[in-house]
Amino acid sequence: MIGKLLCRSLLAGALLTQGLAPVRADNINLPDLGDSSAAAISPSQERRLGEDFMRRARQSLAMSDDPELNGYVQALGQRLLGQTETSYREFRFFMVNDSSINAFAVPGGFVGMHRGLVLATQNEAELASVMAHEITHVTQKHIPRLIAESQRATLPAMAAILASILLATAGHGAGAEAGIVATQAAVAQRGINFTRSFEEEADRIGMTTLARAGFDPNGMPSFFERLQMLNRHNDTSLPEFLRTHPVTTNRISDARNRAERLPKNASRDSEDYLHVHAKLRAAERGSDAEIVRGFRSNLEQGKYRDIHAERYGYALALLRSRELAAARIEIQKLIAHRPNRVYYRILQAEIEMASNQPKQALAIYEEAQKNAPNHPGLLRYHAETLLKNGQPRRAQELLQTAVRHTGDDPTLYRLLAQAAGASNNPLEAHKAAAEQYYLNGNPQGAIEQFRLALKHAGDNFYQASSIEARIAAIRDEMAMFAAK
C-alpha cells in the first residue's frame, strides 16, 4: 500500500482504475516520465497535490513541530534518497505525534513517520527500512501509475480522495467513507493484487536503497518479523502499519532472501537516532516519576546502547518532572562531553528558563548562536525565549533568518507574526500571519491577512506588488483544487 492514508482508499476502490495492466513483480526500474502515468499527473501536479495534502493534514493530524525530531527524519530520508535512482530530491520528511506504529507517503515527495513507529524500532536500520519502502512508493510513481488510464482522475478529485483518507486517519471514519464514495466516479476498482505488486516493488527497491546507504538490509525482515509477532499476541489492537502493510510469512521470507543477497553492512546506530529515540521515550505517556525512574535505572544498571543518549533522555525526563537541580547536573555532564551539540545547549537553556533564570538562558543561546548561527532549532528556541522576555525585535531578526532556511513551518510564521506585532511592525505581522494561515490549510484566512497587510504597505510599490501577487497565487491554487 501507500501507507495508512492511501490503503484505506485502495481497499475501498477509490484509487484503482479499470483496464490497467498489472505491474510486473520483477520490474525494478523507475517508470519512464513520458509514460501514461506522467500524462495523467505531471511531476508539478504531484508536488501541488502533496503540498495541498500537507496543508489539510495540519488541520487534522498532530504534526510534530519539534525541530530535532523533524531534522533527524529529514536527514535520514536524504541519506536514503541519495542512493535511489531518481533525480528528484525535493522530498519532505516529517514526524507525526501519534503513538500508532505507522508511516505513509504522499505524491510529491512527502513522507511521514509516526512517533510510535520510531519507538517500535530497535535500531536505525529498521527505521531506515520503513523509510526506504515509503520513498519507493513515491519514486516509482505508484499513485500516478494507479490512475494513469483514468482521464477523469482530476487534481481536485485526487485531492478530495486524499482529504477523505485524512479524515479516516484522524478518526472520522464516517466522513471519510462519505468522501470516498463521493469521489468514486473519478476512479474505479481494479483489484487488490495490483497494489500487492507495488508493496513487493517497494520492499525490493527499498531494500536495495537501504544497503546502498550503508544500512544492514536485514533491518527490513527483522522489523516485519517483530510486527508479525506483535500481531499474534494482540488480536484486538492491530498496529496500523500491519493494517496498511500486511505482513505475511511469504513476504518476510522474500525479504530475508533478498537481504542475504545484498552486501552485509554492520551499520551502527547513529548518535542522532539514539538521542531522538531517548527523547521520544522521555515524552511518552505515563507518570513523570515512573519515566524518570526508568531512565535512572537504565543508567545505574548499564542498560543502554549509548550513555550520552540515555542521559539526554534522563535530563529531559527530569525537566518534565520539574526536578530541575537534578536536570541541571545531568545536562552539565553532557555538555562536558560535547559542548557544541546544539540540542544539549537548548536543553540547558530550557532548564534555566524552567528555573526562572531567563538571563542565564539567553546567555546560553547567544553563546550557542556563535557556533551555529543558522541552526533552525536554535533560531526557533532562542527567538521564543526572547519573546518571553520582552525582546521582540531581536526575536524577529532570528525568525526572519529561520523562515528563509525553512519556509514551510507554520510555527515559525506564528512566532514571527507575534514578534513583528510586538515590535510595532503590522505589515510584517500580517504577512507572517497570512503564511501561517496558508500553511495550516486556511487559504481564505491567508488572503484576509494579506489584505490587512496591504493597508500598511502605504506607497511601497514593491511591498504592495509582492502582496498582490501572493494573493493571486493563492486564489489560483484555490481554483485549481475546487471541485469540478
C-alpha positions, 0 to 999 in steps of 0.5 A: 500500500501507500501507507495508512492514508492511501490503503484505506482508499485502495481497499475501498476502490477509490484509487484503482482504475479499470483496464490497467495492466498489472505491474510486473513483480520483477520490474525494478526500474523507475517508470519512464516520465513520458509514460501514461502515468506522467500524462495523467499527473505531471511531476508539478501536479504531484508536488501541488497535490502533496503540498495541498495534502500537507496543508489539510493534514495540519488541520487534522493530524498532530504534526510534530513541530519539534525541530530535532525530531523533524531534522533527524527524519529529514536527514535520514530520508536524504541519506536514503534518497541519495542512493535511489535512482531518481533525480528528484530530491525535493522530498519532505520528511516529517514526524507525526505525534501519534503513538500508532506504529505507522508511516505513509507517503504522499505524491510529491515527495512527502513522507511521514513517520509516526512517533510510535513507529520510531519507538517500535524500532530497535535500531536505525536500520529498521527505521531506515527500512520503513523509510526506504519502502515509503520513498519507493512508493513515491519514486516509482510513481505508484499513485500516478501509475494507479490512475494513469488510464483514468482521464477523469482522475482530476487534481481536485478529485485526487485531492478530495480522495486524499482529504477523505483518507485524512479524515479516516486517519484522524478518526472520522471514519464516517466522513471519510467513507462519505468522501470516498464514495463521493469521489468514486466516479473519478476512479474505479476498482481494479483489484487488490493484487495490483497494489500487492505488486507495488508493496513487493516493488517497494520492499525490493527497491527499498531494500536495495536503497537501504544497503546502498546507504550503508544500512544492514538490509536485514533491518527490513525482515527483522522489523516485519518479523517483530510486527508479525509477532506483535500481531499474534499476541494482540488480536484486538489492537492491530498496529496500523502499519500491519493494517496498511502493510500486511505482513505475511510469512511469504513476504518476510521470507522474500525479504530475508532472501533478498537481504542475504543477497545484498552486501552485509553492512554492520551499520551502527546506530547513529548518535542522532537516532539514539538521542531522538529515540531517548527523547521520544521515550522521555515524552511518552505517556505515563507518570513523570516519576515512573519515566524518570525512574526508568531512565535512572535505572537504565543508567545505574544498571548499564542498560543502554546502547549509548550513555550520552543518549540515555542521559539526554533522555534522563535530563529531559525526563527530569525537566518534565518532572520539574526536578530541575537541580537534578536536570541541571547536573545531568545536562552539565555532564553532557555538555562536558562531553560535547559542548557544541551539540546544539540540542544539549545547549537548548536543553540547558537553556530550557532548564534555566528558563524552567528555573526562572533564570531567563538571563542565564538562558539567553546567555546560553543561546547567544553563546550557542548562536556563535557556533551555529548561527543558522541552526533552525532549532536554535533560531526557533528556541532562542527567538521564543525565549526572547519573546518571553522576555520582552525582546521582540525585535531581536526575536524577529531578526532570528525568525526572519533568518529561520523562515528563509532556511525553512519556509514551510513551518507554520510555527515559525510564521506564528512566532514571527507574526507575534514578534513583528506585532510586538515590535510595532511592525503590522505589515510584517505581522500580517504577512507572517500571519497570512503564511501561517494561515496558508500553511495550516490549510486556511487559504481564505484566512491567508488572503484576509491577512494579506489584505490587512497587510496591504493597508500598511504597505502605504506607497511601497510599490514593491511591498504592495506588488509582492502582496498582490501577487501572493494573493493571486497565487493563492486564489489560483491554487484555490481554483485549481483544487475546487471541485469540478 
